[in-house]
Amino acid sequence: MRCQSLNEFGGDVIGEDRPDMTVTGTEVLLRVTANGVCHTDLHIREGCYNLGHGKTLSFAERGMKLPRVMGHEPAGIVVAAGPDAGELDTSKNYVVFPWQGCRECHQCLDGRENYCAAPQYIGLQVDGGYADHVKIPHPRYLFDMGDMDPSIAAPLACSGLTTYSALKKVEATLTKAPVVIIGAGGLGLMCIGLVKAMGGLPPVVVDLDPAKRTAAVKAGAGAAVDGMADDAVAQVQAAVGGPALAVIDLVGAESSSGLAFDAVGKGGNIVIVGLFGGAAPWPLPLIPVKAVTIMGSYAGSLGEFEELMALAIDGKVPSLPTKEYPFDSANDILNELEAGKVVGRAVLTP
């Protein structure tokens, strides 16, 4: 098989030929038809998260081994299945749920494999979709995409699911006041569409890039604010109609989280999704004074993905602006993403 492999943290992904994979037990082999390129892939390529105060969270120290085929947003067609996998339709495209766990711990048994302490995430702990084939341990992780184009459906497993899970945490507020979304990249544009699909008011979006703010308004945002403006918080609160009830921070930087804290009102909720990096910027006494709930949201559960795919198949999830690229251009696309030149979603295709 042909793949794009990360052989050294901080280096390029390299095109390689490897022996074809075989399957046993419940395993399923897919011919990859599309794989989304995610901002998390940049952290994987770099090999760490920035924790602030000069500290990093190393992937190597947490058990990620190289070489690794990256890519955690694959879609594909079944070409082989183990004897215990059951009957599978080999004419359909499937989206893969990538946040797979050990399937034995309390979190996994509770349906929250995305919180497993010994994860087997595609493209991180096991080889992923920057390849012409990918192996999945069990058909439970395959979701029929209906008539959707694979390039549109593949990112749903990450950008779609991640934003859907974050919005579910503040679902009760969506019809009361506009939710504030910080970051209008691929996740942000997906989040705007999902707010509408979930019956929420048009959100208020914050981004530094004028092109991304324009894209956010076209996608259905009620307002788009420049996060660098001196009066950014005042603009956000004016667009919301007062202090925000909920803020989704899809950037996860010190500056974005600081803006989120200043914009949210008493008793409000901040959900941090982005992994840009840094340390918490909030004065500790103001957390109880404002009675703010600050929570993290990582990917989403298998059950949430089932809900999301039902919405998508019903046509209730608007498609992201998407551009396709050949698999062998993976490194170039990662560089463009790192430079902030990707609007919407980049997808690798055969």
Buried (B, 14 or more C-beta within 10 A) or exposed (E): BBBBBBEEBEEBBBBBEBEEBEBEEBBBBBBBBBBBBBBBBBBBBBBBBBEBEEEBBEBEEEEBEEBBBBBBBBBBBBBBBBEEBEEBEEEEBBBBBBBBBBBEBEBBEEEBBBBBEEBBBBBBBBBBBBBBBBBBBBBBBBBEBEEBBBBBBBBBBBBBBBBBBBBBBBBEBBEEBBBBBBBBBBBBBBBBBBBBBBEBBBBBBBBBBEEBBBBBBEBBBBBBBBBEEEEBBEBBBEBBEEBBBBBBBBBBBBBBBBBBBBBBBEEBBBBBBBBBBBEBBBEEEEBEEBEBBBEEBEBBBBEBBEBBBEBBBEEBBBBBEBEEBEBEBBBBBBBBBBEEEBBBBBBBBE
